[in-house]
Amino acid sequence: MGFKNGLLVVSILASGCAVPLTLDNDNASVVMPLELGDEGHIIVQATIDGQGPFDFALDTGASISVIFEATREQAGLEPVEGGRVAIQGMVGAGVFPMMTIAELKIGSESWTNARVALLPADNSASGQLDGILGVDFLRRYAIGVSPRDKVVRLYPPQLVSERSYRGWTSIPMQELQIGKGGASAYTIALHISEIEIPAMLDLGAGSNLMNWHTARAIRVEPRKSEPGTEISGAVETVPVLAELKVEELRIEDLLWRNRTFLISDFPIFKALDLE
């Protein structure tokens, strides 16, 4: 890849395709209404031990699912003494308690004895969401998101194969080694100004985000952002330092025009040794 140490996070929703995006055998386990939050989050409703419904964001950038303290209280769950987990978010980090939910239910699908992180209700994310469904839940399914139809579909993974799709664009993913601990992430290749840049496709990101390393590498002059503009994560917030208007953004055969990226010094790049 062109810039192996530059990394960008992008959240793009494609819609308006001429060919319906369907599976040959559409035996989805769950079909649920899709809501787009004010920050662009993909939100679905879930119940916690029969209480709710609660609003959860789907987040492919989160390795662990999360509920907020206010949600715990509303669901009548007792705090549980137990393990703690270190969470490194895009804009901050912290160590938080873990707790077990007997049943977290999405549509007809149940996640029993779900181990989730418990985060305080003192950030902007907790004011808009009740929790976050991360990869620990999502990896059990193939996920279809259709903004046009306003639904989210969860499929059994064994149902989905390359020949199952009609009208889909296939985007290859590359493994990216993170730091020195053997961990890895998976990236897609973006093309901006004919430069190839590795990016993470993050359904939990409400905006297209870029770090300063990448912004300098593509040699496009960003404009200053509005004073006081911030990017909020589940843990902390960081100021937006600049904005970049991209005339053309390409991923394989898909093309978007006039897309904006928010630029900042994101702590996660330092934590993962990707500066």
N, C-alpha and C positions, 0 to 999 in steps of 0.2 A: 504494500500500500504506500501511497505517496508520502504520508506523514505518520509514521508508526507510533510516534509519541503524542500526536494530537488526537483528541477524541471529542466528539460532538454528540449531543443528545437531541433527538428529533422526534416530534410527535406529529404525524400527518394522517388525516382521515381522508381517504379517497371516496368520492361519490360520483354519481351521475354517469356510471359506465353504461355503454350501450347494451352490453350483454348481461343478463341477470347473473349475479354471483350466487350460484346455487350448487349444491352437491347432487350427483346423480341419484343417490339414495339418501334423502334428507331425514335421517332418523336421529334427529337431535334429542339428547337426553332432556334438555331444558331449552325453552324459548321464552325469554323474559323481556319486558320493556326496557329500552335503552333511554337514558337521560344524559344529556351533556350538561355538566356543571358550568358555573360562571367562569371557572378557570380552565375549561376545556376538558375536565376529567370525564371519563366514561363511568357512569354511576349505575349500579344495579341495587336492588333491594334484597335484604336478607333478614332472617329472624335469628334471634339468639335465645336458645332454650325456650322457644315458643313465644318470646316477646318481640315486639317490633310492629312494622318493619323498620329497619335501619338502612341508611344510605352508605354503601361501600363503593369505593373507587377501585377499578381494575388497574393493577400496576405491575407490568412486566419488568419494571426496574427494581422491584422490591423482592428480596429473597425470602422475607418473612412477613406474614400478615399481622395486622395491627388493629387494636381498638383503642379508643380514647377513654380517659377516666370518666368523662360525663356519660358516655355510652354504657360503661360498666355499671354506674350508679342507676341509670335509667332501666337497665335490664335486670336490676336486682341481684347482680353477681357479687359475691363476697370476695374481697382481695385475698389472694392466696400467697402464703409464704413459699418461696421456692427459688428457682434459678433466675438469673439475670442474663441479659443478652446485650452485647455491644452492637449498636446500630450506626452504620456510616451512611448517611444520606447524601444527596447531591449537595446540599447547602449546610450540613452540620452533622454532628455526631453526639452520641451519648450512650449511657448504660441504663437500661430500663428493665423492670421486672417482667417476668413471663407469667402467664396464667393459662388455665385450661378451660375451654368452653365445651360443655357436654355435647351440644349440637348446634352447629351453625348451618342454617338451611337456606339454600338458594334455589327457588323454584321447588322442584321435586327432589333435588340432590341434597344429601346431607353430608356434612363433614363432622364426624363424631370425634370427641376428645381432641378438639383442635387446640394446638399450642400456639398462642399468639403473644405478641409483645403488647404491653400496656403503657401507653404514652399519656403524659399529662394533657389536660384540656386548656393549654395556655398558648396556643399558636393559631394562626389563621386557618390552617387546614382543619382543625377540630371544630371550627365554627361553621364549616360547610359540609363536613363529612362526619360519619359516625365511626368509620373504620376504613381499612385498606385491605384488599385481597391481593396477596402477593403470589410469587411463583410457587410457594409451598402448597397453595390450593390450585392455582391455574394449571400446573404441570400435569394434573390428572386428566386434562381435557384438551381437545382441539377446539379453538375458540373462533367463532365467526361473529364479527361486529359489522352491522349494517346501519350506518347513519340514515341511509335513504329509507329503509324499512322501519327504522327506530326499534330494532331488536338486537339482542345478544343471544347467540346460540352456543350451547355447550355440547360437543360431540364426544362420543367414546373414541379414543385415539385409534383403535383398531378399525374404525369405520373409514377413516380418512387415508387415502392414498393419492399418489400423484395423478392417477387417472380419474379420481373422483370429482375433480373441479371442472367447471365450465366458466370461461371468461376471466380467470384469475391470472395475474402476472406472478411468475415465480422469481423470488429474489434470493440468491445464494447468501449464506452467512459464513463468516470467517471467525475462527477462534482467536482470541486475543489474550495472551498471557498477561496476568496482572501481578505486578510486584514480584517478590522473590518467594512467595509461599506456595506456588503451584496453582493458585486459583486462576480462573479464566472467565472471560465474558464473550459474548457473541455479537459480532458487528455486521452491519451492512455497509455497502460502499455508496457514498453520495458523490455526485459530481457538481462542483460549483466552479464556474469560470474554467472549465476543463481540467480542474484539479480533483483528484480522487482523495476522499477523506473518509476514514472509518467512523461510523456513527452507530449509536445504540438506538434501537427503535423502542421507545419507552412510552407505553400507554398511560403511565402515571404523570407524565410531563404535560402541563397545560400549555406550554409554549415551546417553540424551537429554541434550544439553548446551545451556546458555543463558548468555549474557553478562549482566553487571550492568545494562547499558543497557536490555535488554529486560525484565529482572526488575523494574526500577523502573518501566518504562513501563506494565506491566500491573497495577501497584499491588496485587500479591498478596504478602502478607508471607511470605518464605521462613523456614524453620527452620534453625538452625545444624546443620552436618554433624558427624559424629563426628571427633574430633581425629585428625590424621594421615592422613585420607582424601585420596587423590591421584588425578589423572587422568593416565594414562601414554600418551604418543604414541611414534612411531617415533624421535623426536629427544630429547625431554626429558619432564619431568613438571611439573605445576602442582598446587597444593593446591586442594581443593574448599572453597569459602568458605561455601556454604550449599546447601540442597536445597529444591526447590519441589515440592509435591504438587499436581498439576492434576486436578481432579475430572472435567472433560470436555475432551477434545482432539478437534477435528474437522478433517478434511481432505476437502473436497467432501462426499460422502455417507457417508464412513467416520467412525466414532465410536469412541474409546477412552476408558475411564474409569480414574481413579486411576493416572495416570502420573507418574513422578518425573523431575524434571530436576535435573541437577547444575549449580551456578552457580559461575563463576569469572571471573577477569580473564584472558581468553585473548589471548596476544600477537598472534595472527593478525589480530585486529580492528584493532589499531593499525598493523600492518604493511601492511594493505590499505586503510587510511584509512577504516575502517568503525566507528570507535568511537561 
